[in-house]
Amino acid sequence: MSAHVCYIGLGSNLGDSKQILRDAVQALSQLGQVRCSKLYQSPPMGPQDQPDYLNAVVELTTSLAPLELLDQLQKIEQESGRVRLRHWGERTLDLDLLLYGDQVISHPRLTVPHVGVMLRDFVLLPLLDLNPNLELQQQALAELDVVKTSTLTVLADETWGAPLA
Ligand code: ROI
């Protein structure tokens, strides 16, 4: 079976976010080979009266098909005890399928590339940790203004997601 290199955005701003994201990386590692970005703290996009988010991106090399992968991501979200308080509001765990190889997918359940990829620094900076030369729609992501002007805080280097020895 052929493997695909995928990128998954992780976000949390409810509960013990660092542990929740670490558990999510562990769960993702059951689906294929994983590499972790640095861990970032980012101010909320959306309503401002919610806590800052922790954000990261995982590169997953998997033989799962896109909708199979989506099912697994939603299962991991549910098993984390996912709580979502309001639209664009605080949540315990978000797993967004950002990129699936270079496939373009338009399906009622799934849009790839994810609509936010080009717009959100909390997705772009961790993506660039993993793949500094990444291009989308013939645009080098590292050259985007939103990347150059970003003020995200790095909380931890790439080893944050590794299980404790
Ligand atoms: N804002 C930040 N900073 N990080 C997120 O992961 C995030 N996720 C969301 C919304 C509510 C859009 N805002 C976010 O879903």
Backbone and ligand atoms as CSV (ligand in chain L), in Angstrom:
chain,resi,resn,atom,element,x,y,z
A,1,MET,N,N,0.857,-1.197,0.000
A,1,MET,CA,C,0.000,0.000,0.000
A,1,MET,C,C,0.891,1.244,0.000
A,2,SER,N,N,0.498,2.288,-0.735
A,2,SER,CA,C,1.366,3.459,-0.840
A,2,SER,C,C,1.165,4.400,0.348
A,3,ALA,N,N,2.235,5.018,0.759
A,3,ALA,CA,C,2.172,5.937,1.899
A,3,ALA,C,C,2.091,7.373,1.393
A,4,HIS,N,N,1.379,8.187,2.129
A,4,HIS,CA,C,1.230,9.597,1.782
A,4,HIS,C,C,1.735,10.453,2.925
A,5,VAL,N,N,2.419,11.549,2.571
A,5,VAL,CA,C,2.900,12.480,3.585
A,5,VAL,C,C,1.810,13.517,3.821
A,6,CYS,N,N,1.291,13.547,5.054
A,6,CYS,CA,C,0.180,14.427,5.416
A,6,CYS,C,C,0.614,15.361,6.531
A,7,TYR,N,N,-0.080,16.490,6.622
A,7,TYR,CA,C,0.178,17.423,7.712
A,7,TYR,C,C,-1.123,17.666,8.453
A,8,ILE,N,N,-1.031,17.566,9.797
A,8,ILE,CA,C,-2.206,17.705,10.647
A,8,ILE,C,C,-1.954,18.826,11.646
A,9,GLY,N,N,-2.878,19.782,11.689
A,9,GLY,CA,C,-2.791,20.887,12.635
A,9,GLY,C,C,-3.406,20.485,13.962
A,10,LEU,N,N,-2.708,20.810,15.051
A,10,LEU,CA,C,-3.194,20.505,16.391
A,10,LEU,C,C,-3.418,21.809,17.143
A,11,GLY,N,N,-4.542,21.930,17.830
A,11,GLY,CA,C,-4.811,23.114,18.636
A,11,GLY,C,C,-5.602,22.755,19.876
A,12,SER,N,N,-5.323,23.492,20.957
A,12,SER,CA,C,-6.074,23.287,22.205
A,12,SER,C,C,-5.990,24.548,23.040
A,13,ASN,N,N,-7.102,24.941,23.664
A,13,ASN,CA,C,-7.032,26.019,24.665
A,13,ASN,C,C,-7.960,25.773,25.852
A,14,LEU,N,N,-8.256,24.499,26.090
A,14,LEU,CA,C,-9.039,24.125,27.279
A,14,LEU,C,C,-8.370,22.945,27.938
A,15,GLY,N,N,-8.333,22.928,29.256
A,15,GLY,CA,C,-7.743,21.801,29.972
A,15,GLY,C,C,-6.224,21.892,29.975
A,16,ASP,N,N,-5.566,20.768,30.208
A,16,ASP,CA,C,-4.102,20.704,30.220
A,16,ASP,C,C,-3.637,20.547,28.784
A,17,SER,N,N,-3.589,21.691,28.071
A,17,SER,CA,C,-3.417,21.645,26.614
A,17,SER,C,C,-2.149,20.931,26.191
A,18,LYS,N,N,-1.054,21.130,26.924
A,18,LYS,CA,C,0.203,20.500,26.495
A,18,LYS,C,C,0.079,18.984,26.588
A,19,GLN,N,N,-0.523,18.489,27.654
A,19,GLN,CA,C,-0.689,17.041,27.804
A,19,GLN,C,C,-1.682,16.507,26.776
A,20,ILE,N,N,-2.730,17.262,26.521
A,20,ILE,CA,C,-3.727,16.852,25.519
A,20,ILE,C,C,-3.072,16.731,24.138
A,21,LEU,N,N,-2.221,17.700,23.803
A,21,LEU,CA,C,-1.550,17.635,22.497
A,21,LEU,C,C,-0.530,16.502,22.470
A,22,ARG,N,N,0.139,16.291,23.584
A,22,ARG,CA,C,1.116,15.192,23.630
A,22,ARG,C,C,0.402,13.841,23.441
A,23,ASP,N,N,-0.735,13.684,24.098
A,23,ASP,CA,C,-1.516,12.443,23.941
A,23,ASP,C,C,-1.981,12.290,22.486
A,24,ALA,N,N,-2.312,13.407,21.859
A,24,ALA,CA,C,-2.761,13.352,20.462
A,24,ALA,C,C,-1.625,12.891,19.549
A,25,VAL,N,N,-0.401,13.373,19.799
A,25,VAL,CA,C,0.746,12.930,19.001
A,25,VAL,C,C,0.930,11.424,19.170
A,26,GLN,N,N,0.806,10.968,20.401
A,26,GLN,CA,C,0.933,9.530,20.679
A,26,GLN,C,C,-0.120,8.747,19.891
A,27,ALA,N,N,-1.362,9.241,19.889
A,27,ALA,CA,C,-2.441,8.563,19.155
A,27,ALA,C,C,-2.170,8.591,17.646
A,28,LEU,N,N,-1.662,9.720,17.147
A,28,LEU,CA,C,-1.362,9.826,15.713
A,28,LEU,C,C,-0.252,8.869,15.312
A,29,SER,N,N,0.656,8.592,16.239
A,29,SER,CA,C,1.784,7.705,15.920
A,29,SER,C,C,1.311,6.270,15.682
A,30,GLN,N,N,0.064,5.974,16.070
A,30,GLN,CA,C,-0.513,4.653,15.782
A,30,GLN,C,C,-0.981,4.560,14.323
A,31,LEU,N,N,-1.036,5.694,13.638
A,31,LEU,CA,C,-1.570,5.724,12.266
A,31,LEU,C,C,-0.464,5.750,11.218
A,32,GLY,N,N,0.767,5.862,11.642
A,32,GLY,CA,C,1.886,5.929,10.713
A,32,GLY,C,C,3.087,6.548,11.396
A,33,GLN,N,N,4.024,6.998,10.552
A,33,GLN,CA,C,5.258,7.617,11.046
A,33,GLN,C,C,4.997,9.096,11.328
A,34,VAL,N,N,5.383,9.585,12.505
A,34,VAL,CA,C,5.139,11.001,12.817
A,34,VAL,C,C,6.427,11.790,13.045
A,35,ARG,N,N,6.367,13.068,12.669
A,35,ARG,CA,C,7.363,14.070,13.054
A,35,ARG,C,C,6.598,15.258,13.591
A,36,CYS,N,N,7.179,15.896,14.635
A,36,CYS,CA,C,6.508,16.996,15.330
A,36,CYS,C,C,7.163,18.333,15.029
A,37,SER,N,N,6.345,19.378,14.894
A,37,SER,CA,C,6.877,20.739,14.859
A,37,SER,C,C,7.231,21.170,16.277
A,38,LYS,N,N,7.762,22.359,16.406
A,38,LYS,CA,C,7.843,23.003,17.721
A,38,LYS,C,C,6.429,23.216,18.259
A,39,LEU,N,N,6.364,23.565,19.542
A,39,LEU,CA,C,5.080,23.862,20.182
A,39,LEU,C,C,4.959,25.375,20.353
A,40,TYR,N,N,3.819,25.919,19.934
A,40,TYR,CA,C,3.615,27.369,19.944
A,40,TYR,C,C,2.463,27.776,20.832
A,41,GLN,N,N,2.561,28.979,21.368
A,41,GLN,CA,C,1.428,29.622,22.021
A,41,GLN,C,C,0.961,30.737,21.111
A,42,SER,N,N,-0.373,30.795,20.872
A,42,SER,CA,C,-0.871,31.812,19.958
A,42,SER,C,C,-2.141,32.443,20.491
A,43,PRO,N,N,-2.256,33.764,20.298
A,43,PRO,CA,C,-3.480,34.456,20.706
A,43,PRO,C,C,-4.655,33.930,19.892
A,44,PRO,N,N,-5.851,33.905,20.489
A,44,PRO,CA,C,-7.001,33.321,19.790
A,44,PRO,C,C,-7.350,34.085,18.526
A,45,MET,N,N,-7.627,33.330,17.469
A,45,MET,CA,C,-8.274,33.902,16.303
A,45,MET,C,C,-9.763,33.672,16.548
A,46,GLY,N,N,-10.581,34.717,16.434
A,46,GLY,CA,C,-11.982,34.604,16.816
A,46,GLY,C,C,-12.196,35.406,18.087
A,47,PRO,N,N,-13.245,35.062,18.855
A,47,PRO,CA,C,-13.532,35.826,20.078
A,47,PRO,C,C,-12.280,35.951,20.945
A,48,GLN,N,N,-12.019,37.170,21.441
A,48,GLN,CA,C,-10.774,37.425,22.192
A,48,GLN,C,C,-10.898,37.071,23.672
A,49,ASP,N,N,-12.134,36.823,24.142
A,49,ASP,CA,C,-12.315,36.496,25.561
A,49,ASP,C,C,-12.221,34.990,25.782
A,50,GLN,N,N,-11.154,34.398,25.226
A,50,GLN,CA,C,-10.868,32.987,25.474
A,50,GLN,C,C,-9.358,32.873,25.637
A,51,PRO,N,N,-8.896,31.787,26.285
A,51,PRO,CA,C,-7.457,31.664,26.529
A,51,PRO,C,C,-6.660,31.546,25.232
A,52,ASP,N,N,-5.359,31.861,25.303
A,52,ASP,CA,C,-4.438,31.580,24.199
A,52,ASP,C,C,-4.476,30.084,23.866
A,53,TYR,N,N,-4.128,29.774,22.633
A,53,TYR,CA,C,-4.054,28.377,22.187
A,53,TYR,C,C,-2.624,27.867,22.251
A,54,LEU,N,N,-2.508,26.556,22.423
A,54,LEU,CA,C,-1.274,25.870,22.057
A,54,LEU,C,C,-1.505,25.265,20.688
A,55,ASN,N,N,-0.536,25.460,19.803
A,55,ASN,CA,C,-0.629,24.952,18.431
A,55,ASN,C,C,0.648,24.236,18.019
A,56,ALA,N,N,0.475,23.248,17.171
A,56,ALA,CA,C,1.604,22.517,16.593
A,56,ALA,C,C,1.108,21.855,15.322
A,57,VAL,N,N,2.042,21.311,14.547
A,57,VAL,CA,C,1.683,20.519,13.369
A,57,VAL,C,C,2.466,19.210,13.438
A,58,VAL,N,N,1.792,18.139,13.055
A,58,VAL,CA,C,2.433,16.826,12.949
A,58,VAL,C,C,2.475,16.419,11.485
A,59,GLU,N,N,3.645,15.966,11.043
A,59,GLU,CA,C,3.750,15.330,9.735
A,59,GLU,C,C,3.509,13.842,9.938
A,60,LEU,N,N,2.525,13.316,9.228
A,60,LEU,CA,C,2.152,11.904,9.360
A,60,LEU,C,C,2.306,11.236,7.996
A,61,THR,N,N,3.122,10.205,7.956
A,61,THR,CA,C,3.244,9.411,6.732
A,61,THR,C,C,2.421,8.153,6.925
A,62,THR,N,N,1.333,8.066,6.164
A,62,THR,CA,C,0.332,7.035,6.434
A,62,THR,C,C,-0.186,6.417,5.145
A,63,SER,N,N,-0.639,5.180,5.244
A,63,SER,CA,C,-1.281,4.538,4.092
A,63,SER,C,C,-2.801,4.645,4.172
A,64,LEU,N,N,-3.323,5.325,5.183
A,64,LEU,CA,C,-4.774,5.547,5.246
A,64,LEU,C,C,-5.213,6.478,4.116
A,65,ALA,N,N,-6.389,6.198,3.557
A,65,ALA,CA,C,-7.001,7.096,2.574
A,65,ALA,C,C,-7.528,8.337,3.299
A,66,PRO,N,N,-7.745,9.437,2.564
A,66,PRO,CA,C,-8.122,10.693,3.224
A,66,PRO,C,C,-9.325,10.582,4.166
A,67,LEU,N,N,-10.412,9.972,3.732
A,67,LEU,CA,C,-11.587,9.913,4.600
A,67,LEU,C,C,-11.393,8.934,5.758
A,68,GLU,N,N,-10.570,7.898,5.527
A,68,GLU,CA,C,-10.217,6.998,6.650
A,68,GLU,C,C,-9.413,7.765,7.691
A,69,LEU,N,N,-8.498,8.595,7.205
A,69,LEU,CA,C,-7.691,9.402,8.118
A,69,LEU,C,C,-8.588,10.385,8.870
A,70,LEU,N,N,-9.513,11.030,8.158
A,70,LEU,CA,C,-10.442,11.963,8.813
A,70,LEU,C,C,-11.229,11.257,9.920
A,71,ASP,N,N,-11.718,10.055,9.632
A,71,ASP,CA,C,-12.440,9.280,10.660
A,71,ASP,C,C,-11.569,9.089,11.902
A,72,GLN,N,N,-10.299,8.748,11.675
A,72,GLN,CA,C,-9.396,8.498,12.804
A,72,GLN,C,C,-9.137,9.791,13.587
A,73,LEU,N,N,-8.989,10.910,12.870
A,73,LEU,CA,C,-8.754,12.194,13.552
A,73,LEU,C,C,-9.953,12.541,14.426
A,74,GLN,N,N,-11.159,12.322,13.886
A,74,GLN,CA,C,-12.364,12.654,14.656
A,74,GLN,C,C,-12.505,11.730,15.866
A,75,LYS,N,N,-12.066,10.480,15.684
A,75,LYS,CA,C,-12.103,9.535,16.809
A,75,LYS,C,C,-11.143,9.986,17.917
A,76,ILE,N,N,-9.948,10.421,17.522
A,76,ILE,CA,C,-8.975,10.888,18.521
A,76,ILE,C,C,-9.525,12.129,19.238
A,77,GLU,N,N,-10.152,13.037,18.472
A,77,GLU,CA,C,-10.758,14.223,19.101
A,77,GLU,C,C,-11.796,13.805,20.135
A,78,GLN,N,N,-12.657,12.883,19.762
A,78,GLN,CA,C,-13.716,12.451,20.681
A,78,GLN,C,C,-13.130,11.786,21.909
A,79,GLU,N,N,-12.108,10.940,21.686
A,79,GLU,CA,C,-11.531,10.199,22.814
A,79,GLU,C,C,-10.746,11.110,23.749
A,80,SER,N,N,-10.368,12.287,23.278
A,80,SER,CA,C,-9.691,13.236,24.168
A,80,SER,C,C,-10.712,13.928,25.069
A,81,GLY,N,N,-11.967,13.560,24.935
A,81,GLY,CA,C,-13.013,14.236,25.697
A,81,GLY,C,C,-13.270,15.613,25.138
A,82,ARG,N,N,-13.215,15.704,23.797
A,82,ARG,CA,C,-13.340,17.000,23.135
A,82,ARG,C,C,-14.572,17.762,23.594
A,83,VAL,N,N,-14.320,18.980,23.970
A,83,VAL,CA,C,-15.387,19.906,24.304
A,83,VAL,C,C,-15.200,21.133,23.429
A,84,ARG,N,N,-16.290,21.608,22.874
A,84,ARG,CA,C,-16.268,22.827,22.058
A,84,ARG,C,C,-17.385,23.691,22.591
A,85,LEU,N,N,-17.040,24.847,23.126
A,85,LEU,CA,C,-18.042,25.634,23.837
A,85,LEU,C,C,-18.880,26.511,22.910
A,86,ARG,N,N,-18.301,26.964,21.827
A,86,ARG,CA,C,-19.049,27.838,20.907
A,86,ARG,C,C,-18.297,27.892,19.585
A,87,HIS,N,N,-18.984,28.376,18.552
A,87,HIS,CA,C,-18.354,28.527,17.241
A,87,HIS,C,C,-17.171,29.484,17.363
A,88,TRP,N,N,-16.035,29.065,16.817
A,88,TRP,CA,C,-14.796,29.839,16.898
A,88,TRP,C,C,-14.382,30.104,18.338
A,89,GLY,N,N,-14.847,29.245,19.229
A,89,GLY,CA,C,-14.515,29.421,20.635
A,89,GLY,C,C,-13.596,28.331,21.125
A,90,GLU,N,N,-13.454,28.288,22.449
A,90,GLU,CA,C,-12.471,27.412,23.062
A,90,GLU,C,C,-12.810,25.937,22.871
A,91,ARG,N,N,-11.763,25.135,22.741
A,91,ARG,CA,C,-11.929,23.698,22.563
A,91,ARG,C,C,-10.755,22.939,23.168
A,92,THR,N,N,-11.048,21.683,23.579
A,92,THR,CA,C,-9.979,20.868,24.182
A,92,THR,C,C,-9.017,20.346,23.135
A,93,LEU,N,N,-9.531,19.975,21.955
A,93,LEU,CA,C,-8.629,19.451,20.927
A,93,LEU,C,C,-9.243,19.598,19.546
A,94,ASP,N,N,-8.460,20.184,18.668
A,94,ASP,CA,C,-8.779,20.296,17.252
A,94,ASP,C,C,-7.696,19.576,16.475
A,95,LEU,N,N,-8.078,18.686,15.594
A,95,LEU,CA,C,-7.120,18.063,14.672
A,95,LEU,C,C,-7.604,18.355,13.260
A,96,ASP,N,N,-6.870,19.171,12.532
A,96,ASP,CA,C,-7.267,19.559,11.175
A,96,ASP,C,C,-6.348,18.896,10.160
A,97,LEU,N,N,-6.943,18.205,9.212
A,97,LEU,CA,C,-6.145,17.647,8.103
A,97,LEU,C,C,-5.826,18.795,7.149
A,98,LEU,N,N,-4.572,19.240,7.166
A,98,LEU,CA,C,-4.168,20.434,6.422
A,98,LEU,C,C,-3.809,20.094,4.987
A,99,LEU,N,N,-2.945,19.092,4.848
A,99,LEU,CA,C,-2.451,18.683,3.529
A,99,LEU,C,C,-2.387,17.169,3.482
A,100,TYR,N,N,-2.726,16.629,2.318
A,100,TYR,CA,C,-2.620,15.177,2.102
A,100,TYR,C,C,-1.830,14.979,0.819
A,101,GLY,N,N,-0.531,14.734,0.957
A,101,GLY,CA,C,0.332,14.735,-0.222
A,101,GLY,C,C,0.110,16.033,-0.966
A,102,ASP,N,N,0.030,15.966,-2.301
A,102,ASP,CA,C,-0.351,17.202,-3.001
A,102,ASP,C,C,-1.756,17.091,-3.577
A,103,GLN,N,N,-2.569,16.282,-2.927
A,103,GLN,CA,C,-3.949,16.109,-3.407
A,103,GLN,C,C,-4.822,17.314,-3.092
A,104,VAL,N,N,-5.738,17.591,-4.003
A,104,VAL,CA,C,-6.781,18.593,-3.790
A,104,VAL,C,C,-8.083,17.823,-3.640
A,105,ILE,N,N,-8.738,17.994,-2.501
A,105,ILE,CA,C,-9.927,17.204,-2.182
A,105,ILE,C,C,-11.078,18.148,-1.863
A,106,SER,N,N,-12.181,17.936,-2.549
A,106,SER,CA,C,-13.371,18.733,-2.302
A,106,SER,C,C,-14.515,17.758,-2.088
A,107,HIS,N,N,-14.848,17.549,-0.841
A,107,HIS,CA,C,-15.806,16.525,-0.445
A,107,HIS,C,C,-16.664,17.153,0.642
A,108,PRO,N,N,-17.941,16.750,0.764
A,108,PRO,CA,C,-18.790,17.357,1.793
A,108,PRO,C,C,-18.172,17.318,3.196
A,109,ARG,N,N,-17.360,16.306,3.466
A,109,ARG,CA,C,-16.762,16.194,4.809
A,109,ARG,C,C,-15.355,16.759,4.889
A,110,LEU,N,N,-14.746,17.052,3.768
A,110,LEU,CA,C,-13.308,17.313,3.812
A,110,LEU,C,C,-12.854,18.211,2.665
A,111,THR,N,N,-12.200,19.320,3.021
A,111,THR,CA,C,-11.577,20.188,2.025
A,111,THR,C,C,-10.074,20.214,2.280
A,112,VAL,N,N,-9.305,19.799,1.283
A,112,VAL,CA,C,-7.843,19.782,1.365
A,112,VAL,C,C,-7.279,20.419,0.103
A,113,PRO,N,N,-6.296,21.345,0.216
A,113,PRO,CA,C,-5.730,21.899,1.444
A,113,PRO,C,C,-6.793,22.576,2.320
A,114,HIS,N,N,-6.585,22.518,3.623
A,114,HIS,CA,C,-7.487,23.149,4.579
A,114,HIS,C,C,-7.587,24.644,4.280
A,115,VAL,N,N,-8.800,25.201,4.384
A,115,VAL,CA,C,-9.018,26.604,3.989
A,115,VAL,C,C,-8.121,27.583,4.738
A,116,GLY,N,N,-7.699,27.240,5.953
A,116,GLY,CA,C,-6.927,28.186,6.755
A,116,GLY,C,C,-5.431,28.169,6.527
A,117,VAL,N,N,-4.943,27.215,5.748
A,117,VAL,CA,C,-3.491,27.000,5.715
A,117,VAL,C,C,-2.712,28.255,5.357
A,118,MET,N,N,-3.142,28.945,4.309
A,118,MET,CA,C,-2.370,30.092,3.807
A,118,MET,C,C,-2.541,31.335,4.675
A,119,LEU,N,N,-3.497,31.320,5.599
A,119,LEU,CA,C,-3.904,32.531,6.308
A,119,LEU,C,C,-3.457,32.589,7.762
A,120,ARG,N,N,-3.142,31.446,8.354
A,120,ARG,CA,C,-2.991,31.380,9.801
A,120,ARG,C,C,-1.544,31.137,10.196
A,121,ASP,N,N,-0.975,32.071,10.946
A,121,ASP,CA,C,0.429,31.889,11.348
A,121,ASP,C,C,0.595,30.669,12.242
A,122,PHE,N,N,-0.440,30.354,13.040
A,122,PHE,CA,C,-0.299,29.225,13.964
A,122,PHE,C,C,-0.357,27.880,13.242
A,123,VAL,N,N,-0.657,27.905,11.939
A,123,VAL,CA,C,-0.532,26.713,11.093
A,123,VAL,C,C,0.770,26.790,10.286
A,124,LEU,N,N,1.055,27.971,9.743
A,124,LEU,CA,C,2.186,28.117,8.826
A,124,LEU,C,C,3.540,27.947,9.513
A,125,LEU,N,N,3.720,28.562,10.690
A,125,LEU,CA,C,5.040,28.453,11.327
A,125,LEU,C,C,5.389,27.008,11.671
A,126,PRO,N,N,4.472,26.268,12.308
A,126,PRO,CA,C,4.818,24.866,12.571
A,126,PRO,C,C,4.985,24.033,11.304
A,127,LEU,N,N,4.201,24.314,10.263
A,127,LEU,CA,C,4.398,23.610,8.986
A,127,LEU,C,C,5.811,23.831,8.464
A,128,LEU,N,N,6.271,25.070,8.570
A,128,LEU,CA,C,7.596,25.401,8.050
A,128,LEU,C,C,8.713,24.802,8.899
A,129,ASP,N,N,8.448,24.549,10.201
A,129,ASP,CA,C,9.438,23.801,10.995
A,129,ASP,C,C,9.723,22.461,10.334
A,130,LEU,N,N,8.655,21.826,9.857
A,130,LEU,CA,C,8.754,20.463,9.342
A,130,LEU,C,C,9.253,20.437,7.909
A,131,ASN,N,N,8.919,21.465,7.144
A,131,ASN,CA,C,9.236,21.489,5.718
A,131,ASN,C,C,9.414,22.943,5.271
A,132,PRO,N,N,10.618,23.492,5.468
A,132,PRO,CA,C,10.876,24.919,5.219
A,132,PRO,C,C,10.659,25.332,3.765
A,133,ASN,N,N,10.670,24.363,2.846
A,133,ASN,CA,C,10.554,24.697,1.422
A,133,ASN,C,C,9.156,24.494,0.874
A,134,LEU,N,N,8.193,24.265,1.773
A,134,LEU,CA,C,6.843,23.924,1.340
A,134,LEU,C,C,6.251,25.015,0.446
A,135,GLU,N,N,5.640,24.573,-0.653
A,135,GLU,CA,C,4.941,25.478,-1.571
A,135,GLU,C,C,3.515,25.018,-1.723
A,136,LEU,N,N,2.628,25.981,-1.897
A,136,LEU,CA,C,1.219,25.689,-2.109
A,136,LEU,C,C,0.722,26.641,-3.181
A,137,GLN,N,N,0.076,26.111,-4.188
A,137,GLN,CA,C,-0.398,26.942,-5.292
A,137,GLN,C,C,0.751,27.815,-5.808
A,138,GLN,N,N,1.917,27.180,-5.958
A,138,GLN,CA,C,3.126,27.813,-6.484
A,138,GLN,C,C,3.589,28.993,-5.643
A,139,GLN,N,N,3.198,28.997,-4.378
A,139,GLN,CA,C,3.589,30.066,-3.461
A,139,GLN,C,C,4.454,29.438,-2.358
A,140,ALA,N,N,5.679,29.957,-2.199
A,140,ALA,CA,C,6.523,29.490,-1.097
A,140,ALA,C,C,5.924,30.018,0.211
A,141,LEU,N,N,5.562,29.107,1.104
A,141,LEU,CA,C,4.878,29.531,2.333
A,141,LEU,C,C,5.757,30.436,3.187
A,142,ALA,N,N,7.071,30.206,3.155
A,142,ALA,CA,C,7.986,31.009,3.967
A,142,ALA,C,C,7.963,32.483,3.560
A,143,GLU,N,N,7.510,32.762,2.331
A,143,GLU,CA,C,7.518,34.140,1.822
A,143,GLU,C,C,6.239,34.909,2.130
A,144,LEU,N,N,5.246,34.246,2.691
A,144,LEU,CA,C,3.978,34.922,2.960
A,144,LEU,C,C,4.151,35.989,4.043
A,145,ASP,N,N,3.451,37.127,3.895
A,145,ASP,CA,C,3.532,38.217,4.867
A,145,ASP,C,C,3.148,37.758,6.268
A,146,VAL,N,N,2.106,36.913,6.338
A,146,VAL,CA,C,1.615,36.482,7.640
A,146,VAL,C,C,2.690,35.694,8.392
A,147,VAL,N,N,3.608,35.073,7.652
A,147,VAL,CA,C,4.729,34.360,8.279
A,147,VAL,C,C,5.782,35.368,8.746
A,148,LYS,N,N,6.094,36.320,7.874
A,148,LYS,CA,C,7.173,37.262,8.177
A,148,LYS,C,C,6.828,38.165,9.352
A,149,THR,N,N,5.545,38.462,9.535
A,149,THR,CA,C,5.149,39.392,10.589
A,149,THR,C,C,4.628,38.686,11.834
A,150,SER,N,N,4.707,37.365,11.858
A,150,SER,CA,C,4.119,36.618,12.968
A,150,SER,C,C,4.825,36.897,14.293
A,151,THR,N,N,4.055,36.911,15.352
A,151,THR,CA,C,4.613,37.106,16.694
A,151,THR,C,C,4.303,35.911,17.602
A,152,LEU,N,N,4.143,34.743,17.009
A,152,LEU,CA,C,3.884,33.548,17.820
A,152,LEU,C,C,5.037,33.302,18.785
A,153,THR,N,N,4.700,32.745,19.928
A,153,THR,CA,C,5.704,32.389,20.929
A,153,THR,C,C,6.034,30.902,20.832
A,154,VAL,N,N,7.332,30.588,20.737
A,154,VAL,CA,C,7.749,29.181,20.780
A,154,VAL,C,C,7.824,28.751,22.246
A,155,LEU,N,N,7.073,27.713,22.589
A,155,LEU,CA,C,7.078,27.215,23.975
A,155,LEU,C,C,8.040,26.060,24.161
A,156,ALA,N,N,8.275,25.290,23.100
A,156,ALA,CA,C,9.131,24.115,23.231
A,156,ALA,C,C,9.638,23.711,21.860
A,157,ASP,N,N,10.808,23.097,21.829
A,157,ASP,CA,C,11.368,22.637,20.554
A,157,ASP,C,C,10.694,21.331,20.114
A,158,GLU,N,N,11.212,20.739,19.029
A,158,GLU,CA,C,10.540,19.597,18.384
A,158,GLU,C,C,10.429,18.354,19.271
A,159,THR,N,N,11.114,18.332,20.385
A,159,THR,CA,C,11.085,17.125,21.222
A,159,THR,C,C,9.887,17.095,22.177
A,160,TRP,N,N,9.053,18.147,22.171
A,160,TRP,CA,C,7.980,18.231,23.171
A,160,TRP,C,C,6.993,17.066,23.073
A,161,GLY,N,N,6.792,16.544,21.857
A,161,GLY,CA,C,5.758,15.532,21.658
A,161,GLY,C,C,6.232,14.113,21.920
A,162,ALA,N,N,7.541,13.944,22.116
A,162,ALA,CA,C,8.059,12.595,22.315
A,162,ALA,C,C,7.608,12.066,23.678
A,163,PRO,N,N,7.260,10.788,23.733
A,163,PRO,CA,C,6.884,10.219,25.024
A,163,PRO,C,C,8.029,10.380,26.011
A,164,LEU,N,N,7.714,10.618,27.263
A,164,LEU,CA,C,8.761,10.769,28.270
A,164,LEU,C,C,9.478,9.434,28.443
A,165,ALA,N,N,10.794,9.515,28.577
A,165,ALA,CA,C,11.586,8.279,28.728
A,165,ALA,C,C,11.272,7.619,30.072
L,1,ROI,N1,N,-6.892,30.439,17.259
L,1,ROI,C1,C,-5.651,29.992,17.492
L,1,ROI,N2,N,-4.708,30.869,17.864
L,1,ROI,N3,N,-5.322,28.685,17.362
L,1,ROI,C2,C,-6.239,27.768,16.988
L,1,ROI,O1,O,-5.899,26.562,16.874
L,1,ROI,C3,C,-7.549,28.187,16.732
L,1,ROI,N4,N,-8.510,27.311,16.342
L,1,ROI,C4,C,-9.739,27.700,16.056
L,1,ROI,C5,C,-10.154,29.155,16.113
L,1,ROI,C6,C,-11.364,29.273,16.996
L,1,ROI,C7,C,-10.479,29.599,14.702
L,1,ROI,N5,N,-9.099,30.015,16.634
L,1,ROI,C8,C,-7.843,29.567,16.879
L,1,ROI,O2,O,-10.615,26.804,15.654
